[in-house]
Amino acid sequence: MITIAPFNALRPEAQLAKQVASRPYDVLNSKEAKIEAQGNPASFLHITKSEIDLPDDVDIHSQKVYDKAKENLDAFISRNILFRESKPCYYIYQLIMNGKSQTGLVCGSSVNDYENDLIKKHEFTRPEKEQDRINHIKTTGAQTGNVFLAYKNVDAIDTLINDWKKERSPVYDFIADDSIQHSIWAVNDAKTIIRITELFKTLVPVTYIADGHHRAASAAKVRAALGGENSPEGADYFLTTLFPSNQLHIMDYNRLVKDLNGFTDEKFLARIETNFTVEKTIAAFSPAALHEFGMYLNHQWYKLRAKENTFTTDPIGVLDITILSNNLLDPVLNIKDQRTDKRIDFVGGIRGLAELEKRVDSGEMTIAFSLHPVTIQQLFDIADSGNVMPPKSTWFEPKLRDGLLTHLITDIAEA
């Protein structure tokens, strides 16, 4: 069963919450972060994307970037932008996007649970992204990025969380620039904290990483680097938000490739007809059914459909990203490992098909693919079977904001 713990969050003063809260570090690049933080010295991007406060030509993985993050975090504390909660709490985090609400519990999740596979994974991680988070955590002494976990919903937990929300006022409640409403309640009552801990320990056998595989893996490796079982107590837990699965929404996660692996457009189109039907479309194509794909090449959208008997029907083989990988990305474009190949990039569905067009039309990329989203049940089935999806198979919205609740690894109190 799952072990969770309350913690003394480092968090903003209420009047500064909207200014501090920033989009997750991994959904925007350095240039976008610099624009977003412009004119806002309280933006948490100064900590999660600290290269924005250094010369433009800085290597974003150099130690000076992590040192700047630490310097900025210390400055936020000394300037009273952030303060440390006086006692360990759980936190209830509600997001509302387009009228749809989802509510999770922010807590410390056990690194032991992660290592013992009680926190289920569905992706491998990319080594360079892991190392980036390891360096950031070790230098700042803080887990600034939240790991988004899902669990199969439990009525007793839903009731407790909903009752707390109804009976108390949130410590934060604001609408961000993207029109998503963020509300957070601090659960600071000792009996309720013990009750929450027990409910998860007795009624939730496993949790599933929905978003944040790199942050979770990095937390485990930081603990090992700090001495494993002899590490600071705070390193035994990592910052997570647990959501009941019936509230979650998965979007498409699309692909871009830099080149056609030596093929001309004509020869490439002829080659892929071995495994797919190919037809031109008048407008941008977002797949409406499984085993359909959109493809954008040389200012033209195409609809692809996987031909019968070109894929298997096991939980992994039936995934659209597996079909695309096995029947096109690997054999035609020679992309063997999407985790490490620098020729492929990934774009979350929230950015829309226009983002794919923009990056191809600019010449940065040559071809783009739009995919049908996986379901939460597919994710659970694959994780339960011990298998993994291809990297970047799922994109969850809405995203948790960075900066509202930070976990310092120096200490964490257990209920």
C-alpha positions in Angstrom: 0.0 0.0 0.0 1.0 3.6 -0.6 3.0 5.7 1.9 2.5 9.5 1.8 3.5 12.3 4.1 2.6 15.9 4.8 5.4 18.5 4.5 6.3 22.0 5.4 5.8 23.6 2.0 7.9 26.6 0.8 5.1 28.7 -0.7 4.3 32.3 -1.7 2.5 34.9 0.3 -1.2 34.8 -0.7 -1.1 38.2 -2.5 1.9 37.1 -4.6 0.6 33.6 -5.6 -0.5 34.5 -9.1 2.7 36.4 -9.8 4.9 33.5 -8.5 3.0 30.6 -10.1 4.6 29.6 -13.4 4.1 27.0 -16.1 6.1 23.8 -15.6 9.8 24.2 -16.6 9.5 21.5 -19.2 6.6 22.9 -21.3 8.4 26.0 -22.5 11.9 26.7 -23.8 14.4 29.4 -22.5 13.2 32.0 -25.0 9.6 31.5 -24.1 10.4 31.6 -20.4 12.3 34.8 -20.7 9.3 36.5 -22.4 6.9 35.1 -19.9 8.9 36.3 -16.9 9.6 39.7 -18.4 8.6 42.4 -15.9 7.7 39.9 -13.2 10.6 39.6 -10.7 8.4 37.2 -8.6 7.9 34.6 -11.4 9.1 31.2 -10.3 10.7 30.8 -13.8 13.6 32.7 -12.3 14.2 29.5 -10.3 13.1 26.7 -12.7 14.4 28.4 -15.8 17.2 30.4 -14.2 19.1 30.7 -17.5 16.7 33.6 -18.3 18.8 35.7 -15.8 22.1 34.8 -17.6 23.6 35.7 -21.0 21.6 34.2 -23.9 24.6 32.0 -25.0 24.8 30.2 -21.7 24.7 26.4 -21.8 21.4 25.6 -20.0 22.9 22.5 -18.4 26.0 24.2 -17.0 26.6 24.5 -13.3 26.3 28.3 -13.4 22.6 27.9 -14.3 21.9 25.7 -11.3 23.9 28.0 -9.1 21.7 30.9 -10.4 18.6 28.9 -9.5 19.9 28.5 -5.9 20.8 32.2 -5.7 17.3 33.2 -6.9 15.6 30.8 -4.6 17.5 32.2 -1.6 16.6 35.7 -2.8 12.9 34.8 -3.0 13.0 33.7 0.6 15.0 36.8 1.8 12.6 39.1 0.0 9.6 37.4 1.7 8.2 36.3 -1.6 8.2 32.7 -0.3 7.9 31.5 3.3 8.1 28.1 5.0 5.0 26.5 6.4 5.3 26.4 10.2 4.0 22.8 10.4 3.6 19.9 8.1 0.4 19.9 6.0 -1.3 18.2 3.2 -2.6 20.5 0.4 -5.6 20.2 -1.8 -5.1 21.5 -5.3 -8.1 22.2 -7.6 -7.8 23.2 -11.2 -10.7 24.3 -13.4 -10.2 24.4 -17.2 -13.0 25.1 -19.6 -15.5 24.5 -16.8 -14.1 21.0 -16.0 -12.7 20.6 -12.5 -10.1 18.2 -11.1 -8.8 18.0 -7.5 -5.7 16.4 -6.2 -3.8 15.9 -2.9 -0.3 17.5 -2.8 2.0 15.4 -0.5 5.4 13.8 -0.2 5.4 10.3 -1.9 7.8 7.7 -0.7 11.0 7.1 -2.7 10.9 3.5 -1.3 7.5 3.1 -3.0 9.0 4.3 -6.3 11.9 1.9 -6.0 9.6 -1.0 -5.0 7.3 -0.4 -8.0 4.3 0.7 -5.9 4.5 3.9 -7.9 4.0 2.6 -11.4 5.8 3.9 -14.5 4.7 3.8 -18.1 7.7 5.4 -19.7 11.5 5.1 -19.8 13.3 8.4 -19.2 15.8 10.4 -21.2 19.2 10.4 -19.5 20.0 14.1 -20.2 16.7 15.2 -18.7 17.2 13.1 -15.6 20.6 14.6 -15.1 19.2 18.1 -15.5 16.7 17.6 -12.6 19.3 15.8 -10.4 21.6 18.8 -10.8 18.8 21.3 -10.1 17.6 19.4 -6.9 21.1 18.9 -5.5 22.1 22.5 -6.0 18.9 24.1 -4.8 18.1 21.6 -2.1 14.5 21.7 -3.3 12.1 19.8 -5.4 10.4 22.5 -7.4 8.7 20.3 -10.0 5.6 18.4 -9.0 5.1 14.8 -10.1 1.5 14.2 -11.3 0.3 10.8 -9.9 -3.0 9.0 -10.6 -4.9 6.5 -8.5 -8.1 4.5 -9.0 -10.6 6.7 -7.2 -11.7 5.9 -3.6 -15.1 7.3 -2.4 -13.8 7.9 1.2 -10.9 10.0 -0.1 -13.2 12.0 -2.5 -15.6 12.7 0.4 -12.9 13.8 2.8 -11.3 16.2 0.3 -14.7 17.6 -0.9 -15.8 18.2 2.7 -12.6 20.1 3.5 -13.0 22.3 0.4 -16.6 23.1 1.3 -15.9 24.0 4.9 -12.8 26.1 4.6 -11.4 28.9 2.5 -8.5 28.3 0.1 -5.1 29.8 0.8 -4.8 30.6 -2.9 -7.5 31.1 -5.5 -6.7 32.8 -8.8 -7.2 32.6 -12.6 -4.0 32.4 -14.5 -3.4 34.1 -17.8 -4.4 31.0 -19.7 -7.8 31.1 -18.0 -7.2 28.1 -15.8 -8.3 28.6 -12.2 -6.0 27.4 -9.5 -7.2 26.9 -5.9 -5.3 25.4 -3.0 -6.4 24.6 0.5 -3.9 23.8 3.4 -4.9 20.7 5.4 -3.4 21.6 8.8 -5.6 19.6 11.2 -3.6 16.8 12.9 -6.5 14.3 13.0 -7.4 14.9 9.3 -3.7 14.5 8.3 -3.6 11.2 10.1 -6.9 10.1 8.5 -5.6 11.0 5.0 -2.4 9.1 5.5 -4.3 6.0 6.7 -6.8 6.1 3.9 -4.0 6.0 1.3 -2.1 3.3 3.2 -5.2 1.0 3.5 -7.2 1.8 0.3 -4.7 2.8 -2.4 -2.5 -0.2 -3.4 -0.5 1.6 -6.1 -0.3 5.0 -7.8 0.7 5.7 -11.4 2.9 8.4 -12.8 0.8 10.4 -15.2 3.3 13.2 -15.8 6.8 13.6 -14.3 8.8 10.4 -14.9 12.0 12.4 -15.0 11.3 14.3 -11.8 10.5 11.0 -10.0 13.5 9.2 -11.2 15.7 12.2 -10.3 14.3 12.3 -6.7 15.3 8.6 -6.3 18.8 9.2 -7.7 19.3 12.3 -5.5 18.5 10.3 -2.4 21.0 7.6 -3.5 23.7 10.3 -4.1 23.0 11.8 -0.7 23.6 8.5 1.1 20.5 6.3 0.4 18.9 5.3 3.7 21.3 7.6 5.5 20.3 10.7 3.4 18.4 13.7 4.9 14.9 12.6 5.8 13.4 15.0 3.3 15.1 13.1 0.5 13.0 10.0 1.4 10.0 11.7 -0.2 9.3 13.7 -3.4 6.8 16.3 -4.3 3.7 14.8 -5.8 0.0 15.5 -6.5 -2.3 12.5 -6.4 -5.5 12.7 -8.6 -8.3 10.2 -8.8 -8.3 8.7 -12.3 -11.9 9.5 -13.1 -11.1 13.3 -13.1 -8.2 13.1 -15.6 -8.0 14.2 -19.2 -5.3 12.9 -21.6 -4.5 14.9 -24.8 -2.6 13.9 -27.9 1.2 14.0 -27.9 2.5 14.7 -31.4 5.8 14.2 -33.2 8.2 16.2 -35.3 11.2 14.9 -37.3 14.1 16.9 -38.7 14.5 15.1 -42.0 13.3 12.3 -44.2 16.4 10.1 -43.8 17.5 10.8 -47.3 14.2 10.2 -49.0 12.7 12.7 -51.4 9.1 13.6 -50.6 7.8 11.4 -53.4 9.8 8.4 -52.5 8.9 8.8 -48.8 5.2 8.9 -49.6 5.5 5.8 -51.8 7.5 4.0 -49.1 5.0 4.5 -46.3 2.1 3.1 -48.4 3.4 -0.3 -47.5 1.8 0.0 -44.0 -0.6 2.9 -44.3 -3.3 4.2 -46.6 -2.4 7.8 -47.5 -4.7 10.5 -48.6 -4.4 14.3 -48.8 -6.7 16.5 -46.7 -7.9 20.0 -47.3 -7.3 21.1 -43.7 -5.1 20.2 -40.7 -6.0 16.7 -39.6 -6.5 15.6 -36.0 -7.3 11.9 -35.8 -10.8 11.1 -34.6 -10.2 7.3 -34.2 -7.6 4.9 -33.2 -5.0 3.9 -35.8 -5.5 7.1 -37.8 -2.7 9.7 -38.0 -2.3 13.2 -39.3 0.9 13.9 -41.3 2.2 17.4 -42.3 4.9 17.6 -45.0 5.8 20.4 -47.4 2.7 22.6 -46.6 0.3 19.6 -47.1 -1.7 17.6 -44.5 -2.3 13.9 -45.1 -4.5 11.4 -43.3 -2.8 8.0 -42.7 -4.6 4.9 -41.6 -2.7 1.8 -40.5 -3.5 -1.2 -42.7 -4.9 -4.4 -41.3 -2.4 -7.0 -40.1 0.4 -4.5 -39.8 0.3 -4.4 -36.0 -0.3 -6.6 -33.0 -3.2 -6.4 -30.6 -1.4 -6.7 -27.3 -1.6 -3.7 -24.9 1.6 -2.2 -26.3 1.3 -3.2 -29.9 -2.1 -1.7 -30.3 -1.0 1.8 -29.2 -0.9 4.3 -32.1 2.5 5.5 -31.1 3.8 1.9 -31.2 2.3 1.5 -34.7 3.8 4.7 -35.9 7.2 3.8 -34.4 7.3 0.2 -35.7 5.9 0.9 -39.1 7.3 4.4 -40.0 9.6 6.1 -37.6 12.0 3.2 -37.2 12.0 1.4 -40.6 11.6 4.5 -42.8 13.0 7.4 -40.9 15.6 5.3 -38.9 14.6 6.6 -35.5 15.5 3.6 -33.3 15.3 5.2 -29.8 13.0 8.2 -29.4 14.4 8.8 -25.9 17.9 9.6 -27.2 17.6 10.5 -31.0 18.1 14.2 -31.5 16.2 14.2 -34.8 12.8 13.8 -33.1 10.9 16.2 -30.9 7.5 16.1 -29.2 4.7 18.7 -28.9 1.8 18.4 -26.5 -1.7 18.6 -27.9 -2.5 21.8 -25.9 -0.3 23.7 -28.4 -2.5 22.6 -31.3 -1.8 21.6 -34.9 -0.7 25.1 -35.8 2.4 24.6 -33.7 3.3 21.6 -35.9 2.8 23.6 -39.0 4.9 26.5 -37.7 7.9 24.4 -36.9 7.8 22.5 -40.2 7.2 25.7 -42.3 10.1 27.4 -40.6 12.4 24.8 -41.8 13.4 23.7 -38.3 11.6 20.4 -38.9 10.7 18.5 -42.1 7.7 16.5 -41.1 5.1 16.3 -38.3 2.6 13.6 -37.1 -0.6 14.1 -35.1 -1.8 11.2 -33.0 -5.0 10.1 -31.3 -4.7 10.3 -27.5 -4.3 7.2 -25.3 -6.9 6.5 -22.6 -6.2 6.4 -18.8 -7.2 2.7 -18.8 -4.6 1.9 -21.5 -2.0 3.7 -19.3 -3.0 1.6 -16.2 -3.0 -1.7 -18.2 0.5 -1.1 -19.5 1.9 0.0 -16.2 0.3 -2.9 -14.4 1.7 -5.4 -16.9 5.2 -4.1 -16.3 5.6 -2.7 -19.8 6.3 0.8 -20.9 4.9 3.1 -23.5 7.2 4.7 -26.1 8.4 8.0 -24.6 6.1 11.0 -24.7 2.9 9.0 -25.2 0.6 11.1 -22.9 0.0 14.8 -22.4 -2.2 15.7 -19.4 -4.0 19.0 -19.1 -4.4 21.2 -17.1 -0.8 21.4 -15.8 0.1 22.0 -12.2 1.8 25.4 -11.7 5.4 25.5 -10.4 6.1 27.7 -7.4 2.9 27.4 -5.4 4.2 24.5 -3.3 7.9 23.5 -3.1 9.4 20.6 -1.1 12.7 21.2 0.5 14.7 17.9 0.8 16.4 18.9 4.0 13.5 17.8 6.1 9.9 16.5 6.0 7.7 15.5 8.9 5.6 12.3 8.8 2.1 12.0 10.2 
